[in-house]
Amino acid sequence: MPSTFYPTPVETERKSPGIGGKPPVDRRPTGGGGGGGDDDWKNAHRGPRELLHRVRAFVFCALAGDMMFFVVLVVLFYARQTGTHLDPQTLRQVGDWHPILMPPILFLNSAILMVSVLTMELARYHIFQEIDVLEEWLGLGRPALRRTLPWLAATLVLGVLFLIGQAIAWHQLTAEGFAFNRSSTPASYFFYLITGLHAAHLAFGIFALIACLIVLHLLKRVDHRQIAVDATAWFWHAMGIAWLVLFAVLTLGQ
């Protein structure tokens, strides 16, 4: 006689009878449990805002190192001004620091860089406009990107003009007899060192701007485009502030 199989009864949770008692609740097997993702709500929210904060933290740490480097450079600049040497005729310690006049074009360069800081901030402002960003999220176009690109392009042009102005200033200083060589005076040596290192940093910022303009057309997500512009803007602002401090040191600190 063939055997008959009956389904295994579902285990039920029984509650004691009484007033307000609930009926038995089915407790169905879960296959071992664990890994069901029921506790995902306990994890921190990982979204665009957190990614933006992480990128900003990385940029700020990198900029902090750069700013400390410039601080050390300024300290050496002031320390070198106290240097002396022995005069063989008078047998007295005399200073060997001879201040140099700043080329006038540096004032124009400073104004150009400050305008570029303003255009960079306008680019960052437009990429975060809520109404435009909402339209991009809804797939109605790219108004935020369309309004941001002209300001990024203007920043790029102004940055190139600043570097050209710096090259002209170096040429003018060389024509006045303050070349960057072994026979250069300490003041001219520090002028080339400070302005040259800042120009190298700004050239890196120009390459970052070019890369930003390229990737903005390739990135599909709005938040990724915002992060690209935001990181570039913070670096550019830092270089603008650094130049104001360095230029004030070179002009007034001698």
C-alpha positions as CSV (number, residue, x, y, z in Angstrom):
1,M,0.0,0.0,0.0
2,P,1.6,3.3,-1.0
3,S,2.7,5.7,1.6
4,T,0.9,9.0,2.0
5,F,2.9,12.2,2.7
6,Y,1.4,15.0,4.6
7,P,2.8,18.6,4.6
8,T,4.7,19.5,7.7
9,P,2.6,21.7,9.9
10,V,3.7,25.3,10.2
11,E,5.0,26.1,13.6
12,T,2.8,28.6,15.4
13,E,3.4,30.9,18.3
14,R,0.7,30.5,20.8
15,K,-0.2,33.1,23.2
16,S,-2.0,32.6,26.5
17,P,-5.7,33.1,26.3
18,G,-7.2,36.1,28.0
19,I,-8.7,39.4,27.3
20,G,-7.1,41.1,24.3
21,G,-5.2,38.0,23.3
22,K,-4.0,37.8,19.7
23,P,-4.5,34.7,17.5
24,P,-1.6,32.4,16.8
25,V,1.0,33.9,14.5
26,D,2.6,31.8,11.7
27,R,6.4,31.5,12.1
28,R,7.6,30.4,8.8
29,P,11.2,29.1,8.2
30,T,13.6,31.6,6.8
31,G,16.2,29.2,5.4
32,G,18.9,29.8,8.0
33,G,18.4,33.6,8.4
34,G,21.2,36.2,8.2
35,G,22.2,38.3,5.3
36,G,18.6,39.3,4.6
37,G,19.4,43.0,4.7
38,D,16.9,43.7,7.4
39,D,19.5,45.7,9.3
40,D,20.5,48.0,6.4
41,W,18.7,50.8,8.1
42,K,21.3,50.8,10.8
43,N,24.0,51.7,8.3
44,A,24.9,55.4,7.6
45,H,23.3,56.9,4.6
46,R,25.7,56.6,1.6
47,G,24.5,59.0,-1.0
48,P,25.7,62.0,-3.1
49,R,26.1,64.2,0.0
50,E,28.4,61.8,1.7
51,L,30.5,61.4,-1.4
52,L,30.7,65.2,-1.7
53,H,31.9,65.5,1.9
54,R,34.5,62.8,1.3
55,V,35.9,64.5,-1.8
56,R,36.0,67.8,0.1
57,A,37.8,66.3,3.0
58,F,40.4,64.8,0.6
59,V,40.9,68.2,-1.2
60,F,41.1,70.1,2.1
61,C,43.8,67.7,3.4
62,A,45.8,68.1,0.2
63,L,45.4,71.9,0.4
64,A,46.5,71.9,4.0
65,G,49.8,70.3,3.0
66,D,50.2,72.9,0.3
67,M,49.5,75.8,2.6
68,M,52.0,74.5,5.2
69,F,54.6,74.4,2.4
70,F,53.9,78.0,1.5
71,V,54.1,78.9,5.2
72,V,57.5,77.4,5.5
73,L,58.6,79.3,2.4
74,V,57.4,82.6,3.9
75,V,59.3,81.8,7.2
76,L,62.5,81.1,5.2
77,F,61.9,84.4,3.3
78,Y,61.9,86.4,6.6
79,A,64.7,84.4,8.1
80,R,67.0,85.0,5.1
81,Q,66.6,88.8,5.5
82,T,68.5,88.6,8.8
83,G,71.5,87.0,7.1
84,T,74.8,88.8,7.3
85,H,78.4,88.4,6.2
86,L,81.7,89.7,7.3
87,D,82.9,92.9,5.5
88,P,86.7,92.4,5.0
89,Q,87.3,96.2,5.0
90,T,85.4,97.2,8.1
91,L,85.5,93.7,9.8
92,R,81.9,94.2,10.7
93,Q,78.8,92.1,10.0
94,V,76.7,93.7,7.3
95,G,73.4,92.5,5.9
96,D,73.4,91.1,2.4
97,W,69.6,91.5,1.7
98,H,68.8,94.1,-0.9
99,P,65.1,94.6,-1.6
100,I,63.9,94.6,-5.2
101,L,60.9,96.5,-6.7
102,M,58.0,94.4,-7.8
103,P,57.2,94.6,-11.5
104,P,54.1,96.7,-11.9
105,I,52.4,94.0,-14.0
106,L,52.1,91.9,-10.8
107,F,49.3,94.2,-9.6
108,L,47.4,93.6,-12.8
109,N,48.0,89.8,-12.5
110,S,46.6,89.9,-8.9
111,A,43.4,91.6,-10.2
112,I,43.1,89.0,-13.0
113,L,43.4,86.2,-10.5
114,M,40.8,87.6,-8.2
115,V,38.4,88.0,-11.1
116,S,39.0,84.3,-11.9
117,V,38.2,83.4,-8.3
118,L,34.9,85.2,-8.8
119,T,34.1,83.4,-12.1
120,M,35.0,80.0,-10.5
121,E,32.6,80.7,-7.6
122,L,29.9,81.6,-10.1
123,A,30.5,78.3,-11.9
124,R,30.1,76.4,-8.6
125,Y,27.0,78.4,-7.7
126,H,25.2,77.5,-11.0
127,I,26.1,73.8,-10.8
128,F,24.3,73.7,-7.4
129,Q,21.2,75.6,-8.4
130,E,18.3,73.5,-7.1
131,I,15.8,74.3,-9.9
132,D,18.3,73.6,-12.6
133,V,19.5,70.4,-10.9
134,L,15.9,69.2,-10.5
135,E,15.3,69.6,-14.2
136,E,18.4,67.6,-14.9
137,W,17.3,64.8,-12.5
138,L,14.0,64.7,-14.3
139,G,15.7,64.4,-17.7
140,L,14.4,67.8,-19.0
141,G,17.8,68.9,-20.2
142,R,21.1,70.1,-18.7
143,P,20.4,73.8,-17.6
144,A,22.9,73.7,-14.7
145,L,25.6,72.4,-17.0
146,R,24.8,74.9,-19.7
147,R,25.0,77.8,-17.2
148,T,28.2,76.5,-15.6
149,L,30.4,76.0,-18.7
150,P,30.8,79.7,-19.6
151,W,32.1,80.6,-16.2
152,L,34.5,77.6,-16.2
153,A,35.8,78.7,-19.6
154,A,36.2,82.3,-18.4
155,T,38.2,81.0,-15.3
156,L,40.4,79.0,-17.6
157,V,41.2,82.0,-19.9
158,L,41.9,84.2,-16.9
159,G,44.2,81.6,-15.4
160,V,46.2,81.4,-18.6
161,L,46.4,85.2,-18.7
162,F,47.8,85.2,-15.1
163,L,50.5,82.8,-16.1
164,I,51.4,84.9,-19.1
165,G,51.6,87.9,-16.9
166,Q,53.9,86.1,-14.5
167,A,56.2,85.2,-17.4
168,I,56.3,88.9,-18.4
169,A,57.2,89.9,-14.8
170,W,60.1,87.4,-14.8
171,H,61.3,88.7,-18.1
172,Q,61.2,92.3,-16.8
173,L,63.0,91.4,-13.6
174,T,65.7,89.6,-15.6
175,A,66.1,92.7,-17.9
176,E,66.8,94.8,-14.8
177,G,69.7,92.6,-13.8
178,F,67.9,90.3,-11.4
179,A,68.2,86.9,-13.2
180,F,67.6,83.6,-11.5
181,N,71.2,82.2,-11.4
182,R,74.0,81.6,-8.9
183,S,74.9,85.3,-8.8
184,S,71.3,86.4,-8.1
185,T,70.6,88.3,-4.9
186,P,68.8,86.6,-2.1
187,A,65.7,88.8,-2.6
188,S,65.5,88.0,-6.3
189,Y,66.1,84.3,-5.6
190,F,63.2,84.2,-3.2
191,F,61.0,86.2,-5.7
192,Y,61.6,83.6,-8.4
193,L,61.2,80.7,-5.9
194,I,57.9,81.9,-4.5
195,T,56.2,83.1,-7.7
196,G,57.5,80.1,-9.6
197,L,56.1,77.6,-7.2
198,H,52.8,79.3,-7.0
199,A,52.7,79.4,-10.8
200,A,53.3,75.7,-10.9
201,H,50.4,75.1,-8.6
202,L,48.2,77.3,-10.7
203,A,49.3,75.5,-13.8
204,F,48.1,72.3,-12.1
205,G,44.8,74.1,-11.5
206,I,44.5,75.0,-15.2
207,F,44.9,71.3,-16.1
208,A,42.3,70.5,-13.5
209,L,40.0,73.0,-15.2
210,I,40.6,71.5,-18.6
211,A,39.9,68.0,-17.2
212,C,36.7,69.3,-15.5
213,L,35.4,70.8,-18.8
214,I,36.0,67.4,-20.5
215,V,34.5,65.1,-17.9
216,L,31.4,67.3,-17.4
217,H,30.3,66.2,-20.9
218,L,31.1,62.5,-20.1
219,L,29.5,62.2,-16.6
220,K,25.9,61.0,-16.7
221,R,25.0,61.8,-13.0
222,V,24.3,65.3,-11.9
223,D,25.9,64.8,-8.5
224,H,29.2,63.6,-10.1
225,R,29.3,66.8,-12.2
226,Q,28.7,68.8,-9.0
227,I,31.6,67.1,-7.2
228,A,34.0,67.7,-10.1
229,V,33.2,71.4,-10.2
230,D,33.2,71.8,-6.4
231,A,36.6,70.1,-6.0
232,T,38.1,72.3,-8.7
233,A,36.6,75.4,-7.2
234,W,38.1,74.8,-3.8
235,F,41.5,74.3,-5.2
236,W,41.3,77.4,-7.3
237,H,40.1,79.5,-4.4
238,A,43.0,78.3,-2.3
239,M,45.5,79.3,-4.9
240,G,43.9,82.7,-5.1
241,I,44.1,83.3,-1.3
242,A,47.7,81.9,-1.3
243,W,48.7,84.4,-4.0
244,L,47.3,87.4,-2.1
245,V,49.3,86.4,1.0
246,L,52.5,85.7,-1.0
247,F,52.2,88.9,-3.0
248,A,51.7,90.9,0.2
249,V,54.8,89.3,1.7
250,L,56.9,90.1,-1.4
251,T,55.6,93.7,-1.6
252,L,55.5,94.7,2.0
253,G,57.7,92.1,3.7
254,Q,61.1,93.4,2.5
